Amino acid sequence: MYICVCKKITEGQLKDSFIKTDCNFNESQKTLGFSSKCGKCKSSVESLVKSIQFKK
């Protein structure tokens, strides 16, 4: 499922990036480019980060 439709970024891509960057939002954003156009995905991305952090 796409989380960021502007950049065609899937939930799986985001999870992989957050795991590699230890849930660093800014580093993952620089790498993938999510939330850089319309910004509609930002809250979904933040929720995903929180769920990954909770599982750790």
PDB file of N, CA, C and O in Angstrom:
ATOM      1  N   MET A   1       0.839  -1.183   0.000  1.00  0.00           N
ATOM      2  CA  MET A   1       0.000   0.000   0.000  1.00  0.00           C
ATOM      3  C   MET A   1       0.887   1.251   0.000  1.00  0.00           C
ATOM      4  O   MET A   1       1.884   1.324   0.718  1.00  0.00           O
ATOM      5  N   TYR A   2       0.505   2.216  -0.810  1.00  0.00           N
ATOM      6  CA  TYR A   2       1.263   3.466  -0.845  1.00  0.00           C
ATOM      7  C   TYR A   2       0.933   4.323   0.374  1.00  0.00           C
ATOM      8  O   TYR A   2      -0.232   4.527   0.713  1.00  0.00           O
ATOM      9  N   ILE A   3       1.969   4.813   1.014  1.00  0.00           N
ATOM     10  CA  ILE A   3       1.810   5.776   2.101  1.00  0.00           C
ATOM     11  C   ILE A   3       1.949   7.179   1.523  1.00  0.00           C
ATOM     12  O   ILE A   3       1.178   8.078   1.860  1.00  0.00           O
ATOM     13  N   CYS A   4       2.928   7.356   0.658  1.00  0.00           N
ATOM     14  CA  CYS A   4       3.133   8.637  -0.026  1.00  0.00           C
ATOM     15  C   CYS A   4       2.844   8.426  -1.512  1.00  0.00           C
ATOM     16  O   CYS A   4       3.655   7.847  -2.235  1.00  0.00           O
ATOM     17  N   VAL A   5       1.682   8.900  -1.957  1.00  0.00           N
ATOM     18  CA  VAL A   5       1.307   8.701  -3.356  1.00  0.00           C
ATOM     19  C   VAL A   5       2.072   9.630  -4.289  1.00  0.00           C
ATOM     20  O   VAL A   5       2.280   9.293  -5.455  1.00  0.00           O
ATOM     21  N   CYS A   6       2.489  10.776  -3.807  1.00  0.00           N
ATOM     22  CA  CYS A   6       3.244  11.719  -4.641  1.00  0.00           C
ATOM     23  C   CYS A   6       4.573  11.115  -5.103  1.00  0.00           C
ATOM     24  O   CYS A   6       4.977  11.280  -6.254  1.00  0.00           O
ATOM     25  N   LYS A   7       5.235  10.420  -4.194  1.00  0.00           N
ATOM     26  CA  LYS A   7       6.552   9.831  -4.485  1.00  0.00           C
ATOM     27  C   LYS A   7       6.486   8.318  -4.697  1.00  0.00           C
ATOM     28  O   LYS A   7       7.511   7.666  -4.897  1.00  0.00           O
ATOM     29  N   LYS A   8       5.256   7.761  -4.649  1.00  0.00           N
ATOM     30  CA  LYS A   8       5.034   6.322  -4.827  1.00  0.00           C
ATOM     31  C   LYS A   8       5.882   5.497  -3.859  1.00  0.00           C
ATOM     32  O   LYS A   8       6.616   4.595  -4.262  1.00  0.00           O
ATOM     33  N   ILE A   9       5.761   5.829  -2.569  1.00  0.00           N
ATOM     34  CA  ILE A   9       6.520   5.149  -1.522  1.00  0.00           C
ATOM     35  C   ILE A   9       5.567   4.252  -0.740  1.00  0.00           C
ATOM     36  O   ILE A   9       4.532   4.697  -0.245  1.00  0.00           O
ATOM     37  N   THR A  10       5.940   2.987  -0.642  1.00  0.00           N
ATOM     38  CA  THR A  10       5.089   2.014   0.037  1.00  0.00           C
ATOM     39  C   THR A  10       5.411   1.931   1.526  1.00  0.00           C
ATOM     40  O   THR A  10       6.442   2.416   1.992  1.00  0.00           O
ATOM     41  N   GLU A  11       4.498   1.302   2.250  1.00  0.00           N
ATOM     42  CA  GLU A  11       4.700   1.089   3.680  1.00  0.00           C
ATOM     43  C   GLU A  11       5.956   0.250   3.915  1.00  0.00           C
ATOM     44  O   GLU A  11       6.712   0.508   4.852  1.00  0.00           O
ATOM     45  N   GLY A  12       6.177  -0.748   3.069  1.00  0.00           N
ATOM     46  CA  GLY A  12       7.360  -1.596   3.195  1.00  0.00           C
ATOM     47  C   GLY A  12       8.657  -0.825   3.016  1.00  0.00           C
ATOM     48  O   GLY A  12       9.616  -1.036   3.758  1.00  0.00           O
ATOM     49  N   GLN A  13       8.690   0.066   2.038  1.00  0.00           N
ATOM     50  CA  GLN A  13       9.882   0.896   1.824  1.00  0.00           C
ATOM     51  C   GLN A  13      10.148   1.781   3.033  1.00  0.00           C
ATOM     52  O   GLN A  13      11.293   1.943   3.455  1.00  0.00           O
ATOM     53  N   LEU A  14       9.091   2.349   3.583  1.00  0.00           N
ATOM     54  CA  LEU A  14       9.247   3.199   4.765  1.00  0.00           C
ATOM     55  C   LEU A  14       9.756   2.398   5.956  1.00  0.00           C
ATOM     56  O   LEU A  14      10.666   2.837   6.660  1.00  0.00           O
ATOM     57  N   LYS A  15       9.169   1.224   6.184  1.00  0.00           N
ATOM     58  CA  LYS A  15       9.608   0.384   7.303  1.00  0.00           C
ATOM     59  C   LYS A  15      11.085   0.045   7.168  1.00  0.00           C
ATOM     60  O   LYS A  15      11.841   0.154   8.133  1.00  0.00           O
ATOM     61  N   ASP A  16      11.499  -0.367   5.969  1.00  0.00           N
ATOM     62  CA  ASP A  16      12.911  -0.700   5.741  1.00  0.00           C
ATOM     63  C   ASP A  16      13.811   0.488   6.033  1.00  0.00           C
ATOM     64  O   ASP A  16      14.852   0.343   6.674  1.00  0.00           O
ATOM     65  N   SER A  17      13.415   1.657   5.566  1.00  0.00           N
ATOM     66  CA  SER A  17      14.217   2.859   5.779  1.00  0.00           C
ATOM     67  C   SER A  17      14.302   3.219   7.253  1.00  0.00           C
ATOM     68  O   SER A  17      15.372   3.577   7.746  1.00  0.00           O
ATOM     69  N   PHE A  18      13.184   3.127   7.957  1.00  0.00           N
ATOM     70  CA  PHE A  18      13.190   3.471   9.380  1.00  0.00           C
ATOM     71  C   PHE A  18      13.998   2.473  10.198  1.00  0.00           C
ATOM     72  O   PHE A  18      14.643   2.847  11.178  1.00  0.00           O
ATOM     73  N   ILE A  19      13.966   1.221   9.802  1.00  0.00           N
ATOM     74  CA  ILE A  19      14.774   0.222  10.508  1.00  0.00           C
ATOM     75  C   ILE A  19      16.261   0.503  10.284  1.00  0.00           C
ATOM     76  O   ILE A  19      17.062   0.403  11.213  1.00  0.00           O
ATOM     77  N   LYS A  20      16.625   0.854   9.049  1.00  0.00           N
ATOM     78  CA  LYS A  20      18.031   1.152   8.731  1.00  0.00           C
ATOM     79  C   LYS A  20      18.531   2.413   9.431  1.00  0.00           C
ATOM     80  O   LYS A  20      19.706   2.500   9.787  1.00  0.00           O
ATOM     81  N   THR A  21      17.647   3.386   9.628  1.00  0.00           N
ATOM     82  CA  THR A  21      18.065   4.665  10.224  1.00  0.00           C
ATOM     83  C   THR A  21      17.689   4.770  11.696  1.00  0.00           C
ATOM     84  O   THR A  21      17.741   5.855  12.275  1.00  0.00           O
ATOM     85  N   ASP A  22      17.311   3.652  12.302  1.00  0.00           N
ATOM     86  CA  ASP A  22      16.899   3.623  13.711  1.00  0.00           C
ATOM     87  C   ASP A  22      15.759   4.618  13.967  1.00  0.00           C
ATOM     88  O   ASP A  22      15.786   5.379  14.934  1.00  0.00           O
ATOM     89  N   CYS A  23      14.775   4.595  13.092  1.00  0.00           N
ATOM     90  CA  CYS A  23      13.557   5.421  13.180  1.00  0.00           C
ATOM     91  C   CYS A  23      13.840   6.922  13.119  1.00  0.00           C
ATOM     92  O   CYS A  23      13.144   7.715  13.754  1.00  0.00           O
ATOM     93  N   ASN A  24      14.839   7.300  12.370  1.00  0.00           N
ATOM     94  CA  ASN A  24      15.164   8.714  12.207  1.00  0.00           C
ATOM     95  C   ASN A  24      14.312   9.289  11.070  1.00  0.00           C
ATOM     96  O   ASN A  24      14.566   9.021   9.896  1.00  0.00           O
ATOM     97  N   PHE A  25      13.298  10.082  11.436  1.00  0.00           N
ATOM     98  CA  PHE A  25      12.365  10.647  10.460  1.00  0.00           C
ATOM     99  C   PHE A  25      13.097  11.490   9.418  1.00  0.00           C
ATOM    100  O   PHE A  25      12.890  11.307   8.219  1.00  0.00           O
ATOM    101  N   ASN A  26      13.946  12.405   9.865  1.00  0.00           N
ATOM    102  CA  ASN A  26      14.620  13.326   8.942  1.00  0.00           C
ATOM    103  C   ASN A  26      15.552  12.605   7.980  1.00  0.00           C
ATOM    104  O   ASN A  26      15.604  12.938   6.796  1.00  0.00           O
ATOM    105  N   GLU A  27      16.288  11.622   8.480  1.00  0.00           N
ATOM    106  CA  GLU A  27      17.212  10.879   7.621  1.00  0.00           C
ATOM    107  C   GLU A  27      16.449  10.074   6.571  1.00  0.00           C
ATOM    108  O   GLU A  27      16.835  10.043   5.403  1.00  0.00           O
ATOM    109  N   SER A  28      15.375   9.429   6.989  1.00  0.00           N
ATOM    110  CA  SER A  28      14.559   8.666   6.046  1.00  0.00           C
ATOM    111  C   SER A  28      13.882   9.588   5.035  1.00  0.00           C
ATOM    112  O   SER A  28      13.738   9.232   3.866  1.00  0.00           O
ATOM    113  N   GLN A  29      13.471  10.759   5.480  1.00  0.00           N
ATOM    114  CA  GLN A  29      12.838  11.718   4.577  1.00  0.00           C
ATOM    115  C   GLN A  29      13.829  12.193   3.516  1.00  0.00           C
ATOM    116  O   GLN A  29      13.465  12.340   2.349  1.00  0.00           O
ATOM    117  N   LYS A  30      15.066  12.433   3.911  1.00  0.00           N
ATOM    118  CA  LYS A  30      16.095  12.840   2.941  1.00  0.00           C
ATOM    119  C   LYS A  30      16.331  11.747   1.910  1.00  0.00           C
ATOM    120  O   LYS A  30      16.493  12.027   0.722  1.00  0.00           O
ATOM    121  N   THR A  31      16.349  10.502   2.369  1.00  0.00           N
ATOM    122  CA  THR A  31      16.623   9.374   1.484  1.00  0.00           C
ATOM    123  C   THR A  31      15.472   9.098   0.525  1.00  0.00           C
ATOM    124  O   THR A  31      15.689   8.937  -0.676  1.00  0.00           O
ATOM    125  N   LEU A  32      14.251   9.042   1.048  1.00  0.00           N
ATOM    126  CA  LEU A  32      13.098   8.654   0.236  1.00  0.00           C
ATOM    127  C   LEU A  32      12.332   9.831  -0.359  1.00  0.00           C
ATOM    128  O   LEU A  32      11.738   9.699  -1.428  1.00  0.00           O
ATOM    129  N   GLY A  33      12.336  10.962   0.305  1.00  0.00           N
ATOM    130  CA  GLY A  33      11.648  12.141  -0.209  1.00  0.00           C
ATOM    131  C   GLY A  33      10.175  12.237   0.140  1.00  0.00           C
ATOM    132  O   GLY A  33       9.461  13.058  -0.435  1.00  0.00           O
ATOM    133  N   PHE A  34       9.699  11.409   1.076  1.00  0.00           N
ATOM    134  CA  PHE A  34       8.286  11.484   1.449  1.00  0.00           C
ATOM    135  C   PHE A  34       7.982  12.811   2.137  1.00  0.00           C
ATOM    136  O   PHE A  34       8.871  13.458   2.690  1.00  0.00           O
ATOM    137  N   SER A  35       6.737  13.196   2.095  1.00  0.00           N
ATOM    138  CA  SER A  35       6.246  14.420   2.746  1.00  0.00           C
ATOM    139  C   SER A  35       6.967  15.677   2.267  1.00  0.00           C
ATOM    140  O   SER A  35       7.121  16.643   3.015  1.00  0.00           O
ATOM    141  N   SER A  36       7.404  15.647   1.010  1.00  0.00           N
ATOM    142  CA  SER A  36       8.123  16.805   0.480  1.00  0.00           C
ATOM    143  C   SER A  36       7.322  17.558  -0.584  1.00  0.00           C
ATOM    144  O   SER A  36       7.750  18.611  -1.057  1.00  0.00           O
ATOM    145  N   LYS A  37       6.171  17.021  -0.955  1.00  0.00           N
ATOM    146  CA  LYS A  37       5.328  17.706  -1.938  1.00  0.00           C
ATOM    147  C   LYS A  37       4.071  18.234  -1.265  1.00  0.00           C
ATOM    148  O   LYS A  37       4.036  19.388  -0.838  1.00  0.00           O
ATOM    149  N   CYS A  38       3.044  17.407  -1.164  1.00  0.00           N
ATOM    150  CA  CYS A  38       1.767  17.892  -0.612  1.00  0.00           C
ATOM    151  C   CYS A  38       1.697  17.781   0.911  1.00  0.00           C
ATOM    152  O   CYS A  38       0.948  18.521   1.548  1.00  0.00           O
ATOM    153  N   GLY A  39       2.469  16.866   1.499  1.00  0.00           N
ATOM    154  CA  GLY A  39       2.501  16.723   2.955  1.00  0.00           C
ATOM    155  C   GLY A  39       1.386  15.891   3.559  1.00  0.00           C
ATOM    156  O   GLY A  39       1.330  15.731   4.778  1.00  0.00           O
ATOM    157  N   LYS A  40       0.489  15.353   2.726  1.00  0.00           N
ATOM    158  CA  LYS A  40      -0.641  14.582   3.250  1.00  0.00           C
ATOM    159  C   LYS A  40      -0.213  13.290   3.937  1.00  0.00           C
ATOM    160  O   LYS A  40      -0.956  12.763   4.765  1.00  0.00           O
ATOM    161  N   CYS A  41       0.952  12.777   3.617  1.00  0.00           N
ATOM    162  CA  CYS A  41       1.391  11.503   4.185  1.00  0.00           C
ATOM    163  C   CYS A  41       2.099  11.660   5.526  1.00  0.00           C
ATOM    164  O   CYS A  41       2.374  10.661   6.191  1.00  0.00           O
ATOM    165  N   LYS A  42       2.395  12.866   5.930  1.00  0.00           N
ATOM    166  CA  LYS A  42       3.213  13.080   7.125  1.00  0.00           C
ATOM    167  C   LYS A  42       2.634  12.407   8.365  1.00  0.00           C
ATOM    168  O   LYS A  42       3.374  11.760   9.107  1.00  0.00           O
ATOM    169  N   SER A  43       1.349  12.539   8.606  1.00  0.00           N
ATOM    170  CA  SER A  43       0.767  11.931   9.810  1.00  0.00           C
ATOM    171  C   SER A  43       0.810  10.408   9.739  1.00  0.00           C
ATOM    172  O   SER A  43       1.020   9.750  10.759  1.00  0.00           O
ATOM    173  N   SER A  44       0.614   9.840   8.555  1.00  0.00           N
ATOM    174  CA  SER A  44       0.702   8.383   8.401  1.00  0.00           C
ATOM    175  C   SER A  44       2.120   7.895   8.635  1.00  0.00           C
ATOM    176  O   SER A  44       2.334   6.858   9.263  1.00  0.00           O
ATOM    177  N   VAL A  45       3.086   8.646   8.130  1.00  0.00           N
ATOM    178  CA  VAL A  45       4.491   8.286   8.322  1.00  0.00           C
ATOM    179  C   VAL A  45       4.855   8.373   9.802  1.00  0.00           C
ATOM    180  O   VAL A  45       5.535   7.488  10.321  1.00  0.00           O
ATOM    181  N   GLU A  46       4.419   9.409  10.476  1.00  0.00           N
ATOM    182  CA  GLU A  46       4.709   9.563  11.906  1.00  0.00           C
ATOM    183  C   GLU A  46       4.093   8.423  12.713  1.00  0.00           C
ATOM    184  O   GLU A  46       4.712   7.931  13.656  1.00  0.00           O
ATOM    185  N   SER A  47       2.891   8.003  12.356  1.00  0.00           N
ATOM    186  CA  SER A  47       2.248   6.872  13.035  1.00  0.00           C
ATOM    187  C   SER A  47       3.029   5.582  12.818  1.00  0.00           C
ATOM    188  O   SER A  47       3.167   4.767  13.730  1.00  0.00           O
ATOM    189  N   LEU A  48       3.535   5.406  11.610  1.00  0.00           N
ATOM    190  CA  LEU A  48       4.333   4.224  11.300  1.00  0.00           C
ATOM    191  C   LEU A  48       5.614   4.200  12.123  1.00  0.00           C
ATOM    192  O   LEU A  48       6.003   3.150  12.635  1.00  0.00           O
ATOM    193  N   VAL A  49       6.266   5.341  12.254  1.00  0.00           N
ATOM    194  CA  VAL A  49       7.484   5.433  13.068  1.00  0.00           C
ATOM    195  C   VAL A  49       7.175   5.051  14.514  1.00  0.00           C
ATOM    196  O   VAL A  49       7.919   4.288  15.130  1.00  0.00           O
ATOM    197  N   LYS A  50       6.093   5.574  15.044  1.00  0.00           N
ATOM    198  CA  LYS A  50       5.724   5.272  16.433  1.00  0.00           C
ATOM    199  C   LYS A  50       5.451   3.786  16.621  1.00  0.00           C
ATOM    200  O   LYS A  50       5.828   3.212  17.643  1.00  0.00           O
ATOM    201  N   SER A  51       4.804   3.161  15.650  1.00  0.00           N
ATOM    202  CA  SER A  51       4.512   1.730  15.777  1.00  0.00           C
ATOM    203  C   SER A  51       5.792   0.900  15.719  1.00  0.00           C
ATOM    204  O   SER A  51       5.902  -0.112  16.412  1.00  0.00           O
ATOM    205  N   ILE A  52       6.750   1.312  14.908  1.00  0.00           N
ATOM    206  CA  ILE A  52       8.032   0.601  14.832  1.00  0.00           C
ATOM    207  C   ILE A  52       8.803   0.786  16.130  1.00  0.00           C
ATOM    208  O   ILE A  52       9.382  -0.168  16.649  1.00  0.00           O
ATOM    209  N   GLN A  53       8.815   1.997  16.655  1.00  0.00           N
ATOM    210  CA  GLN A  53       9.516   2.269  17.911  1.00  0.00           C
ATOM    211  C   GLN A  53       8.896   1.479  19.056  1.00  0.00           C
ATOM    212  O   GLN A  53       9.613   0.993  19.932  1.00  0.00           O
ATOM    213  N   PHE A  54       7.580   1.345  19.060  1.00  0.00           N
ATOM    214  CA  PHE A  54       6.881   0.626  20.119  1.00  0.00           C
ATOM    215  C   PHE A  54       7.265  -0.851  20.122  1.00  0.00           C
ATOM    216  O   PHE A  54       7.366  -1.470  21.181  1.00  0.00           O
ATOM    217  N   LYS A  55       7.480  -1.414  18.926  1.00  0.00           N
ATOM    218  CA  LYS A  55       7.816  -2.834  18.802  1.00  0.00           C
ATOM    219  C   LYS A  55       9.237  -3.142  19.247  1.00  0.00           C
ATOM    220  O   LYS A  55       9.565  -4.297  19.520  1.00  0.00           O
ATOM    221  N   LYS A  56      10.080  -2.126  19.321  1.00  0.00           N
ATOM    222  CA  LYS A  56      11.482  -2.354  19.696  1.00  0.00           C
ATOM    223  C   LYS A  56      11.619  -2.667  21.150  1.00  0.00           C
ATOM    224  O   LYS A  56      12.731  -2.885  21.632  1.00  0.00           O
TER     225      LYS A  56
END
